Amino acid sequence: MPRFPTSLDESLEDLERDSVLMEALGPTLSTAYLVVKRSEIEYFKDKTPQEIVKQHFYKF
């Protein structure tokens, strides 16, 4: 059974290694997606779960 990522960071690393998905997204979209998600990791790293939920609640 394959091991699934346990964090967003691991998921992004897996995505970068997936040449099929990276090619399907194209260089511009894949780079932008990775940059945005890594900035989210940095922004939310010191936030409580309640703060994270609140941020996403008002975003969407």
N, CA, C and O atoms as a GROMACS GRO file, in nm:
protein
  240
    1MET      N    1   0.085  -0.117   0.000
    1MET     CA    2   0.000   0.000   0.000
    1MET      C    3   0.090   0.124   0.000
    1MET      O    4   0.185   0.133   0.078
    2PRO      N    5   0.059   0.221  -0.088
    2PRO     CA    6   0.142   0.342  -0.094
    2PRO      C    7   0.123   0.428   0.031
    2PRO      O    8   0.015   0.432   0.090
    3ARG      N    9   0.229   0.496   0.068
    3ARG     CA   10   0.224   0.588   0.182
    3ARG      C   11   0.181   0.724   0.129
    3ARG      O   12   0.237   0.776   0.033
    4PHE      N   13   0.081   0.781   0.193
    4PHE     CA   14   0.032   0.912   0.153
    4PHE      C   15   0.102   1.022   0.232
    4PHE      O   16   0.146   0.997   0.344
    5PRO      N   17   0.111   1.142   0.176
    5PRO     CA   18   0.173   1.253   0.248
    5PRO      C   19   0.096   1.284   0.376
    5PRO      O   20  -0.026   1.269   0.382
    6THR      N   21   0.168   1.328   0.477
    6THR     CA   22   0.104   1.362   0.604
    6THR      C   23   0.104   1.512   0.630
    6THR      O   24   0.058   1.558   0.735
    7SER      N   25   0.154   1.589   0.535
    7SER     CA   26   0.155   1.734   0.550
    7SER      C   27   0.147   1.799   0.412
    7SER      O   28   0.170   1.734   0.310
    8LEU      N   29   0.116   1.926   0.411
    8LEU     CA   30   0.112   1.999   0.285
    8LEU      C   31   0.250   2.002   0.222
    8LEU      O   32   0.264   1.989   0.100
    9ASP      N   33   0.353   2.018   0.304
    9ASP     CA   34   0.489   2.022   0.252
    9ASP      C   35   0.525   1.891   0.181
    9ASP      O   36   0.583   1.893   0.072
   10GLU      N   37   0.492   1.778   0.242
   10GLU     CA   38   0.517   1.649   0.179
   10GLU      C   39   0.438   1.635   0.050
   10GLU      O   40   0.487   1.580  -0.048
   11SER      N   41   0.316   1.685   0.049
   11SER     CA   42   0.233   1.679  -0.072
   11SER      C   43   0.296   1.758  -0.186
   11SER      O   44   0.296   1.714  -0.301
   12LEU      N   45   0.350   1.874  -0.153
   12LEU     CA   46   0.414   1.955  -0.256
   12LEU      C   47   0.540   1.888  -0.310
   12LEU      O   48   0.568   1.894  -0.429
   13GLU      N   49   0.615   1.824  -0.221
   13GLU     CA   50   0.734   1.751  -0.265
   13GLU      C   51   0.694   1.637  -0.359
   13GLU      O   52   0.760   1.614  -0.461
   14ASP      N   53   0.586   1.567  -0.326
   14ASP     CA   54   0.538   1.459  -0.412
   14ASP      C   55   0.492   1.515  -0.547
   14ASP      O   56   0.518   1.455  -0.652
   15LEU      N   57   0.424   1.627  -0.544
   15LEU     CA   58   0.379   1.689  -0.668
   15LEU      C   59   0.498   1.723  -0.758
   15LEU      O   60   0.496   1.697  -0.878
   16GLU      N   61   0.601   1.782  -0.699
   16GLU     CA   62   0.720   1.818  -0.778
   16GLU      C   63   0.785   1.696  -0.843
   16GLU      O   64   0.844   1.707  -0.950
   17ARG      N   65   0.776   1.581  -0.778
   17ARG     CA   66   0.834   1.458  -0.833
   17ARG      C   67   0.744   1.391  -0.936
   17ARG      O   68   0.788   1.300  -1.006
   18ASP      N   69   0.619   1.435  -0.946
   18ASP     CA   70   0.524   1.375  -1.039
   18ASP      C   71   0.532   1.448  -1.174
   18ASP      O   72   0.467   1.551  -1.194
   19SER      N   73   0.611   1.394  -1.263
   19SER     CA   74   0.634   1.461  -1.392
   19SER      C   75   0.507   1.471  -1.475
   19SER      O   76   0.491   1.568  -1.550
   20VAL      N   77   0.417   1.375  -1.464
   20VAL     CA   78   0.292   1.379  -1.541
   20VAL      C   79   0.206   1.498  -1.498
   20VAL      O   80   0.158   1.574  -1.581
   21LEU      N   81   0.186   1.513  -1.367
   21LEU     CA   82   0.106   1.625  -1.318
   21LEU      C   83   0.173   1.759  -1.343
   21LEU      O   84   0.108   1.856  -1.383
   22MET      N   85   0.303   1.766  -1.320
   22MET     CA   86   0.375   1.891  -1.342
   22MET      C   87   0.366   1.932  -1.489
   22MET      O   88   0.350   2.050  -1.520
   23GLU      N   89   0.378   1.836  -1.579
   23GLU     CA   90   0.368   1.866  -1.722
   23GLU      C   91   0.226   1.907  -1.758
   23GLU      O   92   0.206   1.997  -1.839
   24ALA      N   93   0.127   1.840  -1.699
   24ALA     CA   94  -0.013   1.873  -1.727
   24ALA      C   95  -0.047   2.015  -1.681
   24ALA      O   96  -0.121   2.087  -1.749
   25LEU      N   97   0.007   2.056  -1.567
   25LEU     CA   98  -0.017   2.191  -1.517
   25LEU      C   99   0.057   2.296  -1.598
   25LEU      O  100   0.011   2.409  -1.613
   26GLY      N  101   0.171   2.257  -1.650
   26GLY     CA  102   0.255   2.352  -1.723
   26GLY      C  103   0.344   2.428  -1.628
   26GLY      O  104   0.316   2.435  -1.508
   27PRO      N  105   0.452   2.486  -1.680
   27PRO     CA  106   0.550   2.551  -1.592
   27PRO      C  107   0.497   2.673  -1.518
   27PRO      O  108   0.531   2.693  -1.401
   28THR      N  109   0.414   2.752  -1.581
   28THR     CA  110   0.364   2.874  -1.515
   28THR      C  111   0.270   2.840  -1.400
   28THR      O  112   0.288   2.890  -1.289
   29LEU      N  113   0.171   2.757  -1.426
   29LEU     CA  114   0.073   2.722  -1.323
   29LEU      C  115   0.136   2.641  -1.211
   29LEU      O  116   0.109   2.665  -1.094
   30SER      N  117   0.220   2.544  -1.246
   30SER     CA  118   0.281   2.461  -1.141
   30SER      C  119   0.371   2.543  -1.050
   30SER      O  120   0.370   2.524  -0.929
   31THR      N  121   0.448   2.634  -1.108
   31THR     CA  122   0.535   2.720  -1.027
   31THR      C  123   0.452   2.811  -0.937
   31THR      O  124   0.482   2.826  -0.819
   32ALA      N  125   0.348   2.873  -0.993
   32ALA     CA  126   0.263   2.962  -0.914
   32ALA      C  127   0.195   2.886  -0.801
   32ALA      O  128   0.190   2.935  -0.688
   33TYR      N  129   0.144   2.768  -0.829
   33TYR     CA  130   0.077   2.687  -0.727
   33TYR      C  131   0.173   2.654  -0.613
   33TYR      O  132   0.138   2.668  -0.496
   34LEU      N  133   0.293   2.609  -0.648
   34LEU     CA  134   0.391   2.573  -0.545
   34LEU      C  135   0.431   2.694  -0.461
   34LEU      O  136   0.445   2.683  -0.339
   35VAL      N  137   0.448   2.809  -0.524
   35VAL     CA  138   0.485   2.931  -0.450
   35VAL      C  139   0.374   2.970  -0.353
   35VAL      O  140   0.401   3.002  -0.237
   36VAL      N  141   0.250   2.969  -0.399
   36VAL     CA  142   0.137   3.007  -0.313
   36VAL      C  143   0.123   2.910  -0.196
   36VAL      O  144   0.107   2.954  -0.082
   37LYS      N  145   0.129   2.781  -0.223
   37LYS     CA  146   0.113   2.682  -0.116
   37LYS      C  147   0.227   2.689  -0.016
   37LYS      O  148   0.206   2.672   0.104
   38ARG      N  149   0.349   2.714  -0.063
   38ARG     CA  150   0.462   2.727   0.030
   38ARG      C  151   0.449   2.854   0.114
   38ARG      O  152   0.490   2.857   0.230
   39SER      N  153   0.392   2.959   0.057
   39SER     CA  154   0.371   3.080   0.136
   39SER      C  155   0.263   3.056   0.241
   39SER      O  156   0.269   3.112   0.350
   40GLU      N  157   0.163   2.972   0.210
   40GLU     CA  158   0.061   2.936   0.309
   40GLU      C  159   0.124   2.857   0.423
   40GLU      O  160   0.090   2.879   0.540
   41ILE      N  161   0.213   2.766   0.391
   41ILE     CA  162   0.282   2.689   0.496
   41ILE      C  163   0.353   2.785   0.591
   41ILE      O  164   0.342   2.772   0.713
   42GLU      N  165   0.425   2.881   0.535
   42GLU     CA  166   0.500   2.977   0.616
   42GLU      C  167   0.404   3.063   0.700
   42GLU      O  168   0.429   3.086   0.818
   43TYR      N  169   0.297   3.111   0.638
   43TYR     CA  170   0.203   3.198   0.708
   43TYR      C  171   0.132   3.128   0.823
   43TYR      O  172   0.115   3.185   0.930
   44PHE      N  173   0.090   3.004   0.800
   44PHE     CA  174   0.009   2.933   0.900
   44PHE      C  175   0.090   2.853   1.001
   44PHE      O  176   0.032   2.794   1.092
   45LYS      N  177   0.221   2.849   0.988
   45LYS     CA  178   0.301   2.760   1.074
   45LYS      C  179   0.287   2.790   1.223
   45LYS      O  180   0.297   2.698   1.304
   46ASP      N  181   0.265   2.914   1.260
   46ASP     CA  182   0.254   2.950   1.402
   46ASP      C  183   0.110   2.978   1.445
   46ASP      O  184   0.087   3.027   1.556
   47LYS      N  185   0.015   2.949   1.359
   47LYS     CA  186  -0.126   2.976   1.390
   47LYS      C  187  -0.190   2.855   1.458
   47LYS      O  188  -0.151   2.740   1.435
   48THR      N  189  -0.288   2.883   1.542
   48THR     CA  190  -0.365   2.776   1.605
   48THR      C  191  -0.466   2.722   1.503
   48THR      O  192  -0.496   2.789   1.405
   49PRO      N  193  -0.518   2.603   1.526
   49PRO     CA  194  -0.622   2.551   1.435
   49PRO      C  195  -0.742   2.646   1.424
   49PRO      O  196  -0.800   2.660   1.316
   50GLN      N  197  -0.778   2.710   1.533
   50GLN     CA  198  -0.891   2.803   1.530
   50GLN      C  199  -0.860   2.924   1.441
   50GLN      O  200  -0.947   2.970   1.367
   51GLU      N  201  -0.738   2.974   1.447
   51GLU     CA  202  -0.700   3.087   1.363
   51GLU      C  203  -0.699   3.048   1.215
   51GLU      O  204  -0.738   3.126   1.129
   52ILE      N  205  -0.656   2.927   1.187
   52ILE     CA  206  -0.653   2.878   1.049
   52ILE      C  207  -0.794   2.866   0.994
   52ILE      O  208  -0.822   2.909   0.882
   53VAL      N  209  -0.884   2.808   1.074
   53VAL     CA  210  -1.023   2.794   1.031
   53VAL      C  211  -1.085   2.932   1.007
   53VAL      O  212  -1.154   2.953   0.907
   54LYS      N  213  -1.059   3.025   1.097
   54LYS     CA  214  -1.114   3.160   1.083
   54LYS      C  215  -1.065   3.225   0.954
   54LYS      O  216  -1.144   3.288   0.883
   55GLN      N  217  -0.938   3.211   0.923
   55GLN     CA  218  -0.883   3.268   0.800
   55GLN      C  219  -0.951   3.210   0.676
   55GLN      O  220  -0.989   3.284   0.585
   56HIS      N  221  -0.967   3.078   0.674
   56HIS     CA  222  -1.029   3.014   0.558
   56HIS      C  223  -1.179   3.044   0.551
   56HIS      O  224  -1.234   3.055   0.442
   57PHE      N  225  -1.243   3.058   0.665
   57PHE     CA  226  -1.386   3.089   0.668
   57PHE      C  227  -1.413   3.222   0.598
   57PHE      O  228  -1.506   3.232   0.518
   58TYR      N  229  -1.332   3.322   0.629
   58TYR     CA  230  -1.353   3.453   0.570
   58TYR      C  231  -1.300   3.462   0.427
   58TYR      O  232  -1.343   3.549   0.351
   59LYS      N  233  -1.210   3.374   0.391
   59LYS     CA  234  -1.157   3.374   0.254
   59LYS      C  235  -1.261   3.320   0.158
   59LYS      O  236  -1.277   3.371   0.047
   60PHE      N  237  -1.334   3.216   0.202
   60PHE     CA  238  -1.428   3.152   0.112
   60PHE      C  239  -1.570   3.184   0.152
   60PHE      O  240  -1.664   3.138   0.087
   0.00000   0.00000   0.00000
